[in-house]
Amino acid sequence: MAGGFTLGVTEPRIGARATTLLAMHATIHIEDIKTFTADSQYRAGLTGHIDFPPFGPGIPAESGVFSLFMPSGEPALTYMVYELGFQHDGKSYYLAGKKQVRLGGFWKLWGETTTLYCTLHEGIDSTGPVVGAGILRLGVIELIKILTTAHATNAATKRESAEALWQFFKFFVVKLMHIYVLQRPD
């Protein structure tokens, strides 16, 4: 995902107006699909790297959080959360992003599930001061690439791998159907 990002602002929509791009390249680590889908927070690990010209390319991000359809406290709103911690010039930073997924018509699906509103915090989590903001988006080509590279890393056989991927895909599609077709929360 990539998009306009500005240091010195706190509002993602304002930061997104920048010509400077921040790109987040992330890998989601779901250790066990059954445990993942049984948890109401739908949490997993996230690692990757950040490309941001003011900081440099390929900055490793070794720790992070991914959450799919995380409750917001409002029945009609859930979040897809992507958070990555990284270091630059000896300082810790934390990129915290949320996709806002609201009950509504299917025409909203693409925009909501591919738009990540981000803030950059000083420190090791999202409680630190905000030092930048922007909006990252996932394009069609990036989505196709993600789908073709998905694999189950802890499966013992190809069949187990295929079953794990199928379980995730089925879970994801059912959730999207509830939100955008049936327009009702679980």
C-alpha positions in Angstrom: 0.0 0.0 0.0 1.2 3.5 -0.8 0.0 7.1 -0.7 0.7 10.7 0.1 2.2 11.2 3.6 3.3 14.4 5.4 5.5 14.9 8.5 4.3 17.5 10.9 0.5 16.9 10.4 -1.8 14.8 12.5 -4.9 14.4 10.2 -4.6 11.7 7.5 -6.7 13.5 4.9 -4.4 16.6 5.2 -1.3 14.5 5.1 -2.5 12.6 2.0 -2.3 15.8 -0.1 1.5 15.5 -0.1 3.5 14.5 -3.2 5.8 12.5 -1.0 4.7 8.9 -0.9 5.0 6.4 2.0 4.8 2.8 1.1 4.1 0.0 3.5 5.1 -3.5 2.4 3.7 -6.0 4.9 3.4 -9.7 5.6 0.5 -10.9 7.8 1.4 -13.8 10.1 -1.7 -15.9 11.1 -0.2 -18.7 13.1 -3.5 -20.8 13.3 -6.5 -20.0 11.2 -9.0 -21.6 13.7 -7.6 -19.5 16.6 -7.6 -16.4 14.4 -11.3 -16.8 13.3 -12.4 -17.7 16.9 -10.9 -14.4 18.3 -13.4 -11.5 18.1 -10.4 -9.1 17.5 -9.2 -11.3 14.6 -5.6 -10.5 15.4 -2.3 -11.6 13.8 1.3 -10.5 13.6 2.6 -8.1 11.0 6.1 -7.5 9.7 7.5 -5.8 6.6 9.3 -2.7 5.6 8.6 1.0 5.0 9.7 3.2 2.1 9.5 6.9 2.9 11.9 9.3 1.2 12.5 11.5 4.3 13.6 8.4 6.2 14.9 6.2 3.4 13.9 3.0 1.5 13.5 -0.5 2.9 13.3 0.4 6.6 12.7 -3.0 8.3 9.6 -3.3 10.5 10.0 -6.3 12.7 7.0 -6.0 14.9 3.4 -5.1 14.3 -0.3 -5.9 14.6 -2.9 -6.9 12.1 -6.6 -7.1 13.0 -9.4 -7.9 10.6 -12.9 -6.5 11.2 -12.0 -5.4 14.7 -15.0 -4.0 16.6 -15.1 -0.2 16.9 -17.7 0.2 19.6 -20.2 1.1 16.9 -22.3 -1.8 15.5 -22.1 -0.4 11.9 -18.3 0.1 11.9 -15.3 -2.2 12.1 -11.7 -1.7 11.4 -9.0 -3.4 9.5 -5.9 -2.5 11.5 -2.3 -2.5 10.2 0.4 -1.3 12.6 4.2 -1.5 12.2 7.0 -0.5 14.5 10.3 0.5 13.1 13.5 2.6 13.8 15.0 5.5 12.0 18.2 7.3 13.1 18.1 5.5 16.5 14.5 6.6 17.2 11.4 4.3 17.4 8.4 5.0 15.3 5.0 3.4 15.0 2.9 3.5 11.9 -0.8 3.0 12.9 -3.4 2.6 10.2 -7.1 1.7 10.1 -9.4 0.9 7.2 -12.9 2.0 8.1 -15.4 -0.7 7.1 -19.0 0.4 7.5 -22.3 -1.4 6.9 -23.5 -0.3 3.5 -24.0 -1.1 -0.1 -21.5 -3.3 -2.1 -20.3 -0.3 -4.1 -18.5 0.9 -1.0 -16.5 -2.4 -0.6 -13.5 -1.5 -2.8 -12.9 2.0 -1.4 -13.3 1.0 2.2 -11.2 -2.2 2.1 -8.3 -0.7 0.2 -8.0 2.7 2.0 -5.8 2.9 5.1 -5.9 6.1 7.2 -2.5 6.3 8.9 -0.7 8.3 11.6 3.0 8.0 12.4 3.8 8.1 16.1 7.1 8.6 18.0 7.7 5.6 20.2 6.9 1.9 20.2 3.1 2.1 19.9 0.2 4.4 19.0 0.2 6.2 22.3 3.2 8.3 21.3 2.9 11.8 19.8 1.7 11.9 16.2 4.5 13.2 13.9 2.9 12.6 10.5 -0.2 11.4 8.7 -1.5 10.3 5.4 -3.6 7.8 3.5 -2.3 4.6 1.8 -4.2 2.8 -0.9 -4.0 -0.7 -2.3 -4.4 -0.9 -6.1 -5.8 -3.7 -8.2 -2.3 -4.9 -9.3 -1.2 -5.0 -5.6 -4.3 -6.9 -4.6 -3.7 -9.5 -7.4 -0.1 -9.8 -6.2 -1.2 -10.4 -2.6 -3.6 -13.1 -3.7 -1.0 -14.9 -5.7 1.6 -14.9 -2.9 -0.7 -16.0 0.0 0.5 -19.3 1.5 0.3 -21.2 4.8 3.7 -21.3 6.3 3.0 -23.8 9.1 1.1 -26.4 7.1 2.7 -29.8 7.0 1.3 -30.8 3.6 0.0 -29.0 0.4 -3.5 -30.2 1.4 -3.2 -28.5 4.9 -2.0 -25.4 3.2 -4.9 -25.3 0.8 -7.4 -25.9 3.6 -5.9 -23.1 5.7 -6.1 -20.7 2.7 -9.6 -21.8 1.9 -10.7 -21.3 5.6 -9.3 -17.7 5.5 -10.8 -16.9 2.1 -14.2 -18.2 3.2 -14.1 -16.3 6.5 -13.2 -13.1 4.7 -15.9 -13.4 2.0 -18.6 -14.2 4.6 -17.6 -11.1 6.6 -17.8 -9.0 3.5 -21.2 -10.4 2.6 -22.5 -9.5 6.0 -21.2 -6.0 5.8 -21.9 -5.1 2.1 -24.7 -7.4 0.9 -26.8 -8.3 4.0 -25.8 -5.0 5.6 -25.9 -6.3 9.1 -23.3 -6.9 11.7 -22.5 -10.4 12.9 
